[in-house]
């Protein structure tokens, strides 16, 4: 059956494949909303899952339904939220909201505000939902803590005031990272965060809590910088030091990428006479700066139906009219593309190489 599914999918035309995927995604959303509604009903009959040997709805979901812990948490939270606000089910079914969005927002919904907030949340990405939560319930900046974790590396949490953190802070970090911990079985206090994934959390409008782990060498650099910058940053705030370091690194990386700062105020750092002629295949630094700034450091490919690519990594300078066809290396003819779209457009113009698409096309060949 499964191998047959793959064979059937592989045999579809491009148009039918996209069509089928859209249909299946819609069915998945509807099935998910329906499951949430049924879990909401089961949640009101605890003796039902208890009679079948499950001590909680969470255990029923993970053990009887084989859902992952995260999937179970998301569905149970949505089930409880939709009992208070049934409109959530419709939003889940039509794709206006995801289970993750509901999980992030549910604590902030009230009978008075839910219509307005759900309308604002519709179709938003997770990051935008987090920004909305930060706006609804802004939290103060957390205290800086630099602490040694029980491994050969150190954990650095960035915020004001340099102090050694306490186990309480570690617990706080855990609960801040996931608001579904109340649904999991309690197994005692956690001595340190169970995950080493970096945490970037929107805590208030334009404020973020960042937490990650660094090595001994970086920790020593941080301590040396705190000492060297004691006059400018008296409290040695690691967050302020990292902010400064990020600004310097971004400046350096952008200079390497586009030959100079994309900030017009810093454009004087480019020496006159070093830019290449527009007849050259190479894109001059000045043109790169203009293109980078104009395209906002993001792939500028726009599909026939108006969707602009959101990729910001591995960007290349793409000749709109290919250099090989006389296209000049001017800002008007150069545009940012991610690797995939640079390659895609090259294939549209030049066709496949050796019967297949090339893995990469040099950016200047566009
Ligand atoms: Zn792209």
Boltz pocket constraint, residues with backbone or C-beta under 6 A from the ligand:
constraints:
  - pocket:
      binder: B
      contacts: [[A, 299], [A, 300], [A, 301], [A, 309], [A, 310], [A, 311], [A, 337], [A, 338], [A, 339], [A, 340], [A, 341]]
      max_distance: 6.0
